[in-house]
Amino acid sequence: MAWGGERNSWARAKGERKVIEMLKDDHRKVKGLLDEFDSAEGSERGEIAATAIMELVIHAELEEKLIYPAISQEIEEDDMMNDAIEEHAV
């Protein structure tokens, strides 16, 4: 029975690392798009901006639906989480 608990903890930790890496990849992707935007001209800027906005919307939804609830379950800082959720919405 204990081994199953350890296995679940290991799987959860591995999944958490995967999610964190995905979020970091999202940050790098958007930063790259913003760098491209700076050097782009004309309609290309609009296309890059639209892509960056789409990436940010997806990223925000993942954080709000997966990350924030998981963090809320693990910490007892309701005020901090409420502030983070409110700031994220802005």
Contacts in CASP RR format, 6 or more apart in sequence:
PFRMAT RR
TARGET T0000
AUTHOR 0000-0000-0000
METHOD contacts of the structure
MODEL  1
MAWGGERNSWARAKGERKVIEMLKDDHRKVKGLLDEFDSAEGSERGEIAA
TAIMELVIHAELEEKLIYPAISQEIEEDDMMNDAIEEHAV
16 70 0 8 1.000
19 62 0 8 1.000
19 66 0 8 1.000
19 67 0 8 1.000
22 62 0 8 1.000
23 59 0 8 1.000
23 62 0 8 1.000
23 63 0 8 1.000
23 67 0 8 1.000
26 55 0 8 1.000
26 58 0 8 1.000
26 59 0 8 1.000
26 62 0 8 1.000
27 59 0 8 1.000
29 55 0 8 1.000
30 52 0 8 1.000
30 55 0 8 1.000
30 56 0 8 1.000
30 59 0 8 1.000
33 48 0 8 1.000
33 51 0 8 1.000
33 52 0 8 1.000
33 55 0 8 1.000
34 52 0 8 1.000
36 48 0 8 1.000
37 45 0 8 1.000
37 48 0 8 1.000
37 49 0 8 1.000
37 52 0 8 1.000
40 48 0 8 1.000
60 88 0 8 1.000
63 88 0 8 1.000
64 85 0 8 1.000
64 88 0 8 1.000
68 81 0 8 1.000
68 84 0 8 1.000
68 85 0 8 1.000
68 88 0 8 1.000
71 81 0 8 1.000
72 78 0 8 1.000
72 81 0 8 1.000
75 81 0 8 1.000
END
